[in-house]
Amino acid sequence: MASFDIRPAIATDVPRLTMLDHSRTSDSVWQLELRRETAQVAATFREVRLPRTVDVKYPRDPSMLANEWLRRDVVLVAVNGNELVGYACAVEEHAATVAWVTDLVVAPQWRRKGAASALLDAIQNWALERGVRRLILEMMSKNQPCIRLSQKFGYEFCGYNDQYYPSQDVALFFGRALK
């Protein structure tokens, strides 16, 4: 495992962060099945192995990320040496004492080396310092690596939003209480 310094993003990081490859590949997807009956709707997710690996585009336009980051309560970056290797963003909902992790991105050459774990640890610490009692991670249903990371950190599936992203993909939400 590589070691990473985690720090708040600064203005000069923005061009390099937007240039990161935000795409990923996936071998499986959480498939949504909706059953509607009189006075009842049932939603079921099941993990489906895809016949081949697919490339998954990032659900947000990277050229618009700088504007979105201005609306986030925190943007943290992972650095190895002088190289920015990833970032995480979160928004706090003060009334509900909940924070949402809206972005967790790591450059392909740094994936599976601990950068996402270091960023998630740092976001959890940021949330605890602010008195947040619940942290929720948002991800695409095709983002198997993020689903696995969430589960590894003890997050549990807590909801979804159909056609959430501009691409009309399903967003999954995994949450966990913070202590």
FIKOLZA-1660 file (N, C-alpha, C; in steps of 0.1 Angstrom, whole numbers, plus 5000, padded with zeros to 4 digits):
% residues 179
   i   px   py   pz ch aa at
   1 5008 4988 5000  A  M  N
   1 5000 5000 5000  A  M CA
   1 5009 5012 5000  A  M  C
   2 5005 5022 4992  A  A  N
   2 5012 5035 4991  A  A CA
   2 5008 5043 5003  A  A  C
   3 5015 5054 5006  A  S  N
   3 5011 5063 5016  A  S CA
   3 5006 5076 5009  A  S  C
   4 4996 5082 5015  A  F  N
   4 4990 5094 5009  A  F CA
   4 4988 5105 5020  A  F  C
   5 4991 5117 5016  A  D  N
   5 4988 5128 5024  A  D CA
   5 4974 5133 5020  A  D  C
   6 4965 5135 5029  A  I  N
   6 4952 5140 5027  A  I CA
   6 4951 5155 5032  A  I  C
   7 4947 5164 5023  A  R  N
   7 4946 5178 5027  A  R CA
   7 4934 5184 5020  A  R  C
   8 4930 5196 5025  A  P  N
   8 4919 5203 5017  A  P CA
   8 4924 5208 5004  A  P  C
   9 4915 5207 4994  A  A  N
   9 4919 5212 4980  A  A CA
   9 4921 5227 4981  A  A  C
  10 4930 5232 4972  A  I  N
  10 4933 5246 4970  A  I CA
  10 4930 5249 4956  A  I  C
  11 4929 5262 4953  A  A  N
  11 4925 5266 4939  A  A CA
  11 4934 5261 4929  A  A  C
  12 4947 5260 4931  A  T  N
  12 4956 5255 4921  A  T CA
  12 4955 5240 4918  A  T  C
  13 4948 5233 4927  A  D  N
  13 4945 5219 4924  A  D CA
  13 4934 5216 4914  A  D  C
  14 4925 5226 4912  A  V  N
  14 4914 5224 4904  A  V CA
  14 4917 5219 4890  A  V  C
  15 4926 5226 4882  A  P  N
  15 4928 5221 4869  A  P CA
  15 4933 5207 4868  A  P  C
  16 4942 5203 4878  A  R  N
  16 4947 5189 4878  A  R CA
  16 4936 5179 4882  A  R  C
  17 4927 5183 4891  A  L  N
  17 4917 5174 4895  A  L CA
  17 4907 5171 4884  A  L  C
  18 4904 5182 4876  A  T  N
  18 4894 5180 4865  A  T CA
  18 4900 5172 4854  A  T  C
  19 4914 5171 4853  A  M  N
  19 4920 5163 4843  A  M CA
  19 4921 5148 4846  A  M  C
  20 4919 5145 4859  A  L  N
  20 4919 5131 4863  A  L CA
  20 4909 5122 4854  A  L  C
  21 4913 5110 4851  A  D  N
  21 4904 5101 4844  A  D CA
  21 4893 5097 4854  A  D  C
  22 4881 5102 4853  A  H  N
  22 4870 5099 4862  A  H CA
  22 4863 5086 4859  A  H  C
  23 4866 5080 4847  A  S  N
  23 4858 5068 4843  A  S CA
  23 4864 5056 4851  A  S  C
  24 4857 5045 4849  A  R  N
  24 4861 5032 4856  A  R CA
  24 4855 5021 4848  A  R  C
  25 4859 5009 4851  A  T  N
  25 4854 4997 4845  A  T CA
  25 4846 4989 4855  A  T  C
  26 4837 4981 4851  A  S  N
  26 4829 4973 4860  A  S CA
  26 4825 4960 4854  A  S  C
  27 4826 4949 4862  A  D  N
  27 4822 4936 4858  A  D CA
  27 4808 4932 4862  A  D  C
  28 4802 4941 4871  A  S  N
  28 4788 4938 4875  A  S CA
  28 4781 4951 4878  A  S  C
  29 4768 4949 4880  A  V  N
  29 4759 4961 4883  A  V CA
  29 4749 4957 4893  A  V  C
  30 4744 4966 4901  A  W  N
  30 4732 4964 4909  A  W CA
  30 4720 4967 4901  A  W  C
  31 4713 4957 4897  A  Q  N
  31 4702 4958 4888  A  Q CA
  31 4689 4961 4896  A  Q  C
  32 4681 4971 4893  A  L  N
  32 4669 4975 4899  A  L CA
  32 4657 4968 4892  A  L  C
  33 4649 4962 4901  A  E  N
  33 4636 4956 4896  A  E CA
  33 4625 4962 4904  A  E  C
  34 4616 4969 4897  A  L  N
  34 4604 4975 4904  A  L CA
  34 4592 4967 4901  A  L  C
  35 4584 4964 4911  A  R  N
  35 4572 4957 4909  A  R CA
  35 4561 4966 4915  A  R  C
  36 4551 4969 4907  A  R  N
  36 4540 4978 4911  A  R CA
  36 4527 4970 4911  A  R  C
  37 4521 4971 4923  A  E  N
  37 4508 4964 4924  A  E CA
  37 4499 4975 4931  A  E  C
  38 4486 4971 4932  A  T  N
  38 4477 4981 4939  A  T CA
  38 4481 4983 4953  A  T  C
  39 4483 4996 4956  A  A  N
  39 4487 5001 4969  A  A CA
  39 4501 4995 4974  A  A  C
  40 4509 4991 4965  A  Q  N
  40 4522 4986 4969  A  Q CA
  40 4532 4987 4957  A  Q  C
  41 4544 4991 4961  A  V  N
  41 4555 4991 4952  A  V CA
  41 4567 4984 4959  A  V  C
  42 4573 4975 4952  A  A  N
  42 4584 4967 4957  A  A CA
  42 4597 4970 4948  A  A  C
  43 4608 4974 4955  A  A  N
  43 4620 4976 4947  A  A CA
  43 4630 4965 4952  A  A  C
  44 4636 4958 4943  A  T  N
  44 4646 4948 4946  A  T CA
  44 4659 4951 4938  A  T  C
  45 4670 4950 4945  A  F  N
  45 4683 4951 4938  A  F CA
  45 4690 4937 4939  A  F  C
  46 4696 4934 4928  A  R  N
  46 4704 4922 4928  A  R CA
  46 4717 4924 4920  A  R  C
  47 4728 4919 4925  A  E  N
  47 4740 4921 4918  A  E CA
  47 4741 4911 4906  A  E  C
  48 4743 4917 4895  A  V  N
  48 4743 4909 4882  A  V CA
  48 4757 4910 4876  A  V  C
  49 4763 4899 4873  A  R  N
  49 4776 4898 4867  A  R CA
  49 4774 4901 4852  A  R  C
  50 4781 4910 4846  A  L  N
  50 4780 4914 4832  A  L CA
  50 4787 4904 4823  A  L  C
  51 4783 4902 4811  A  P  N
  51 4789 4892 4802  A  P CA
  51 4803 4897 4799  A  P  C
  52 4806 4910 4799  A  R  N
  52 4819 4915 4797  A  R CA
  52 4821 4928 4805  A  R  C
  53 4834 4931 4807  A  T  N
  53 4837 4944 4814  A  T CA
  53 4832 4956 4806  A  T  C
  54 4826 4965 4813  A  V  N
  54 4821 4977 4806  A  V CA
  54 4828 4989 4811  A  V  C
  55 4830 4999 4803  A  D  N
  55 4835 5012 4807  A  D CA
  55 4824 5020 4812  A  D  C
  56 4826 5026 4824  A  V  N
  56 4815 5035 4830  A  V CA
  56 4820 5049 4830  A  V  C
  57 4813 5058 4823  A  K  N
  57 4816 5072 4824  A  K CA
  57 4812 5078 4837  A  K  C
  58 4819 5088 4841  A  Y  N
  58 4816 5095 4853  A  Y CA
  58 4803 5102 4851  A  Y  C
  59 4794 5102 4861  A  P  N
  59 4780 5108 4859  A  P CA
  59 4779 5123 4858  A  P  C
  60 4790 5130 4862  A  R  N
  60 4790 5144 4861  A  R CA
  60 4800 5149 4851  A  R  C
  61 4797 5161 4845  A  D  N
  61 4806 5166 4835  A  D CA
  61 4819 5172 4842  A  D  C
  62 4831 5166 4839  A  P  N
  62 4843 5171 4846  A  P CA
  62 4846 5186 4844  A  P  C
  63 4841 5191 4833  A  S  N
  63 4844 5205 4831  A  S CA
  63 4835 5214 4840  A  S  C
  64 4825 5209 4846  A  M  N
  64 4816 5216 4855  A  M CA
  64 4819 5214 4870  A  M  C
  65 4829 5205 4872  A  L  N
  65 4832 5201 4886  A  L CA
  65 4837 5213 4894  A  L  C
  66 4844 5222 4889  A  A  N
  66 4849 5233 4897  A  A CA
  66 4838 5241 4902  A  A  C
  67 4827 5243 4894  A  N  N
  67 4815 5251 4899  A  N CA
  67 4808 5243 4910  A  N  C
  68 4807 5229 4908  A  E  N
  68 4801 5221 4918  A  E CA
  68 4808 5221 4931  A  E  C
  69 4822 5221 4931  A  W  N
  69 4830 5221 4943  A  W CA
  69 4827 5233 4952  A  W  C
  70 4824 5244 4946  A  L  N
  70 4821 5256 4953  A  L CA
  70 4809 5254 4963  A  L  C
  71 4800 5245 4959  A  R  N
  71 4788 5242 4967  A  R CA
  71 4790 5231 4977  A  R  C
  72 4802 5225 4978  A  R  N
  72 4805 5215 4987  A  R CA
  72 4811 5221 5000  A  R  C
  73 4808 5214 5011  A  D  N
  73 4813 5218 5024  A  D CA
  73 4828 5215 5026  A  D  C
  74 4832 5204 5019  A  V  N
  74 4846 5200 5020  A  V CA
  74 4850 5193 5007  A  V  C
  75 4862 5196 5002  A  V  N
  75 4869 5189 4991  A  V CA
  75 4883 5186 4996  A  V  C
  76 4885 5173 4997  A  L  N
  76 4898 5168 5002  A  L CA
  76 4905 5161 4990  A  L  C
  77 4919 5163 4990  A  V  N
  77 4927 5156 4979  A  V CA
  77 4936 5147 4986  A  V  C
  78 4939 5136 4978  A  A  N
  78 4950 5126 4982  A  A CA
  78 4962 5129 4974  A  A  C
  79 4974 5130 4980  A  V  N
  79 4986 5134 4973  A  V CA
  79 4996 5123 4976  A  V  C
  80 5004 5119 4966  A  N  N
  80 5015 5110 4968  A  N CA
  80 5027 5117 4962  A  N  C
  81 5036 5122 4970  A  G  N
  81 5047 5130 4965  A  G CA
  81 5042 5143 4961  A  G  C
  82 5044 5147 4948  A  N  N
  82 5038 5159 4943  A  N CA
  82 5026 5156 4934  A  N  C
  83 5022 5144 4933  A  E  N
  83 5011 5140 4924  A  E CA
  83 4997 5139 4931  A  E  C
  84 4988 5147 4926  A  L  N
  84 4974 5146 4931  A  L CA
  84 4968 5132 4925  A  L  C
  85 4964 5124 4934  A  V  N
  85 4959 5111 4929  A  V CA
  85 4944 5109 4931  A  V  C
  86 4937 5117 4938  A  G  N
  86 4923 5116 4939  A  G CA
  86 4917 5127 4948  A  G  C
  87 4904 5127 4949  A  Y  N
  87 4897 5136 4958  A  Y CA
  87 4884 5131 4962  A  Y  C
  88 4878 5137 4973  A  A  N
  88 4865 5134 4978  A  A CA
  88 4858 5147 4982  A  A  C
  89 4845 5147 4980  A  C  N
  89 4837 5159 4983  A  C CA
  89 4825 5155 4992  A  C  C
  90 4821 5164 5001  A  A  N
  90 4810 5161 5009  A  A CA
  90 4802 5173 5012  A  A  C
  91 4789 5171 5015  A  V  N
  91 4780 5182 5018  A  V CA
  91 4773 5179 5031  A  V  C
  92 4772 5188 5040  A  E  N
  92 4766 5186 5053  A  E CA
  92 4752 5192 5053  A  E  C
  93 4743 5184 5058  A  E  N
  93 4729 5188 5061  A  E CA
  93 4728 5191 5076  A  E  C
  94 4730 5203 5080  A  H  N
  94 4731 5206 5094  A  H CA
  94 4718 5202 5102  A  H  C
  95 4707 5204 5098  A  A  N
  95 4694 5201 5105  A  A CA
  95 4693 5186 5108  A  A  C
  96 4698 5178 5099  A  A  N
  96 4696 5164 5100  A  A CA
  96 4709 5157 5106  A  A  C
  97 4719 5165 5109  A  T  N
  97 4733 5160 5113  A  T CA
  97 4737 5148 5104  A  T  C
  98 4736 5150 5091  A  V  N
  98 4739 5140 5081  A  V CA
  98 4749 5147 5071  A  V  C
  99 4758 5140 5066  A  A  N
  99 4767 5145 5055  A  A CA
  99 4766 5134 5044  A  A  C
 100 4767 5140 5032  A  W  N
 100 4767 5131 5020  A  W CA
 100 4780 5132 5012  A  W  C
 101 4786 5121 5010  A  V  N
 101 4798 5120 5001  A  V CA
 101 4793 5119 4987  A  V  C
 102 4795 5130 4980  A  T  N
 102 4790 5131 4966  A  T CA
 102 4800 5127 4955  A  T  C
 103 4813 5127 4959  A  D  N
 103 4823 5124 4949  A  D CA
 103 4835 5117 4956  A  D  C
 104 4839 5106 4950  A  L  N
 104 4851 5099 4955  A  L CA
 104 4858 5094 4943  A  L  C
 105 4869 5100 4939  A  V  N
 105 4876 5098 4926  A  V CA
 105 4890 5095 4928  A  V  C
 106 4896 5084 4922  A  V  N
 106 4910 5081 4923  A  V CA
 106 4915 5079 4909  A  V  C
 107 4926 5084 4905  A  A  N
 107 4932 5082 4892  A  A CA
 107 4934 5067 4890  A  A  C
 108 4932 5062 4878  A  P  N
 108 4933 5047 4875  A  P CA
 108 4946 5041 4880  A  P  C
 109 4957 5047 4878  A  Q  N
 109 4970 5041 4882  A  Q CA
 109 4972 5040 4897  A  Q  C
 110 4963 5047 4905  A  W  N
 110 4964 5047 4919  A  W CA
 110 4953 5039 4926  A  W  C
 111 4944 5033 4918  A  R  N
 111 4933 5025 4924  A  R CA
 111 4938 5012 4930  A  R  C
 112 4931 5008 4940  A  R  N
 112 4935 4995 4948  A  R CA
 112 4948 4996 4955  A  R  C
 113 4952 5009 4958  A  K  N
 113 4965 5011 4965  A  K CA
 113 4962 5019 4978  A  K  C
 114 4950 5021 4982  A  G  N
 114 4946 5027 4995  A  G CA
 114 4942 5042 4995  A  G  C
 115 4942 5048 4983  A  A  N
 115 4939 5062 4982  A  A CA
 115 4924 5064 4986  A  A  C
 116 4915 5057 4980  A  A  N
 116 4901 5058 4983  A  A CA
 116 4898 5056 4998  A  A  C
 117 4905 5046 5004  A  S  N
 117 4903 5043 5018  A  S CA
 117 4908 5055 5027  A  S  C
 118 4920 5061 5023  A  A  N
 118 4925 5072 5030  A  A CA
 118 4916 5084 5029  A  A  C
 119 4910 5086 5017  A  L  N
 119 4901 5098 5015  A  L CA
 119 4888 5095 5024  A  L  C
 120 4883 5083 5024  A  L  N
 120 4871 5080 5031  A  L CA
 120 4873 5082 5046  A  L  C
 121 4885 5077 5051  A  D  N
 121 4888 5079 5065  A  D CA
 121 4889 5094 5068  A  D  C
 122 4895 5102 5060  A  A  N
 122 4896 5116 5062  A  A CA
 122 4882 5123 5062  A  A  C
 123 4873 5119 5053  A  I  N
 123 4859 5125 5053  A  I CA
 123 4852 5121 5065  A  I  C
 124 4854 5108 5070  A  Q  N
 124 4847 5104 5082  A  Q CA
 124 4852 5112 5094  A  Q  C
 125 4865 5115 5095  A  N  N
 125 4871 5123 5106  A  N CA
 125 4865 5138 5105  A  N  C
 126 4865 5143 5093  A  W  N
 126 4859 5157 5091  A  W CA
 126 4844 5157 5096  A  W  C
 127 4837 5147 5092  A  A  N
 127 4823 5146 5097  A  A CA
 127 4821 5145 5112  A  A  C
 128 4830 5137 5118  A  L  N
 128 4829 5135 5133  A  L CA
 128 4833 5148 5140  A  L  C
 129 4843 5156 5135  A  E  N
 129 4847 5168 5140  A  E CA
 129 4835 5179 5140  A  E  C
 130 4826 5177 5130  A  R  N
 130 4815 5187 5128  A  R CA
 130 4803 5182 5135  A  R  C
 131 4803 5171 5142  A  G  N
 131 4792 5166 5149  A  G CA
 131 4782 5158 5140  A  G  C
 132 4786 5154 5129  A  V  N
 132 4777 5146 5120  A  V CA
 132 4775 5133 5126  A  V  C
 133 4762 5128 5126  A  R  N
 133 4759 5115 5132  A  R CA
 133 4758 5104 5121  A  R  C
 134 4755 5108 5109  A  R  N
 134 4754 5098 5099  A  R CA
 134 4760 5103 5086  A  R  C
 135 4768 5094 5079  A  L  N
 135 4774 5097 5067  A  L CA
 135 4768 5088 5056  A  L  C
 136 4765 5094 5045  A  I  N
 136 4759 5086 5034  A  I CA
 136 4768 5088 5021  A  I  C
 137 4771 5077 5015  A  L  N
 137 4778 5077 5002  A  L CA
 137 4769 5075 4990  A  L  C
 138 4771 5083 4980  A  E  N
 138 4763 5083 4968  A  E CA
 138 4772 5076 4957  A  E  C
 139 4766 5067 4950  A  M  N
 139 4774 5061 4939  A  M CA
 139 4765 5055 4928  A  M  C
 140 4770 5054 4916  A  M  N
 140 4762 5048 4905  A  M CA
 140 4761 5033 4908  A  M  C
 141 4750 5027 4903  A  S  N
 141 4747 5013 4905  A  S CA
 141 4758 5004 4898  A  S  C
 142 4765 5010 4888  A  K  N
 142 4775 5003 4881  A  K CA
 142 4789 5004 4887  A  K  C
 143 4790 5012 4898  A  N  N
 143 4803 5014 4904  A  N CA
 143 4806 5004 4915  A  N  C
 144 4809 4992 4910  A  Q  N
 144 4812 4980 4919  A  Q CA
 144 4824 4983 4929  A  Q  C
 145 4835 4989 4924  A  P  N
 145 4845 4992 4934  A  P CA
 145 4841 5001 4945  A  P  C
 146 4833 5011 4943  A  C  N
 146 4828 5019 4954  A  C CA
 146 4818 5012 4963  A  C  C
 147 4810 5004 4957  A  I  N
 147 4800 4995 4965  A  I CA
 147 4808 4987 4975  A  I  C
 148 4819 4980 4969  A  R  N
 148 4827 4971 4978  A  R CA
 148 4834 4979 4989  A  R  C
 149 4840 4991 4985  A  L  N
 149 4846 5000 4995  A  L CA
 149 4837 5004 5006  A  L  C
 150 4824 5007 5002  A  S  N
 150 4814 5011 5012  A  S CA
 150 4812 5000 5022  A  S  C
 151 4810 4988 5016  A  Q  N
 151 4807 4976 5025  A  Q CA
 151 4819 4973 5034  A  Q  C
 152 4831 4974 5028  A  K  N
 152 4843 4972 5036  A  K CA
 152 4844 4981 5048  A  K  C
 153 4839 4994 5047  A  F  N
 153 4839 5003 5058  A  F CA
 153 4827 5003 5067  A  F  C
 154 4818 4992 5064  A  G  N
 154 4807 4990 5073  A  G CA
 154 4794 4998 5069  A  G  C
 155 4794 5004 5057  A  Y  N
 155 4782 5011 5052  A  Y CA
 155 4772 5001 5047  A  Y  C
 156 4759 5004 5049  A  E  N
 156 4749 4995 5044  A  E CA
 156 4740 5002 5034  A  E  C
 157 4734 4994 5025  A  F  N
 157 4725 5000 5015  A  F CA
 157 4714 5007 5023  A  F  C
 158 4711 5019 5019  A  C  N
 158 4700 5026 5026  A  C CA
 158 4690 5034 5016  A  C  C
 159 4692 5032 5003  A  G  N
 159 4683 5038 4994  A  G CA
 159 4688 5039 4980  A  G  C
 160 4679 5045 4972  A  Y  N
 160 4683 5047 4958  A  Y CA
 160 4675 5058 4952  A  Y  C
 161 4679 5063 4941  A  N  N
 161 4671 5073 4933  A  N CA
 161 4673 5069 4918  A  N  C
 162 4662 5065 4912  A  D  N
 162 4661 5061 4898  A  D CA
 162 4663 5073 4889  A  D  C
 163 4671 5072 4879  A  Q  N
 163 4673 5083 4869  A  Q CA
 163 4679 5095 4876  A  Q  C
 164 4688 5094 4886  A  Y  N
 164 4693 5104 4894  A  Y CA
 164 4703 5113 4886  A  Y  C
 165 4711 5107 4879  A  Y  N
 165 4722 5114 4871  A  Y CA
 165 4718 5118 4858  A  Y  C
 166 4725 5128 4852  A  P  N
 166 4721 5132 4838  A  P CA
 166 4721 5121 4828  A  P  C
 167 4729 5110 4831  A  S  N
 167 4729 5099 4822  A  S CA
 167 4717 5090 4824  A  S  C
 168 4708 5093 4834  A  Q  N
 168 4696 5086 4838  A  Q CA
 168 4700 5073 4845  A  Q  C
 169 4712 5072 4850  A  D  N
 169 4716 5060 4858  A  D CA
 169 4710 5061 4872  A  D  C
 170 4709 5049 4878  A  V  N
 170 4704 5048 4892  A  V CA
 170 4715 5052 4902  A  V  C
 171 4712 5060 4912  A  A  N
 171 4721 5063 4923  A  A CA
 171 4718 5054 4934  A  A  C
 172 4728 5048 4940  A  L  N
 172 4727 5040 4952  A  L CA
 172 4732 5048 4964  A  L  C
 173 4726 5046 4976  A  F  N
 173 4731 5053 4988  A  F CA
 173 4734 5042 4998  A  F  C
 174 4746 5044 5004  A  F  N
 174 4750 5035 5015  A  F CA
 174 4753 5044 5027  A  F  C
 175 4748 5041 5038  A  G  N
 175 4750 5049 5050  A  G CA
 175 4755 5042 5062  A  G  C
 176 4760 5050 5071  A  R  N
 176 4764 5044 5084  A  R CA
 176 4764 5055 5095  A  R  C
 177 4761 5050 5107  A  A  N
 177 4762 5059 5118  A  A CA
 177 4776 5061 5122  A  A  C
 178 4780 5074 5126  A  L  N
 178 4793 5077 5130  A  L CA
 178 4793 5078 5146  A  L  C
 179 4804 5074 5152  A  K  N
 179 4805 5074 5166  A  K CA
 179 4815 5084 5171  A  K  C
% end
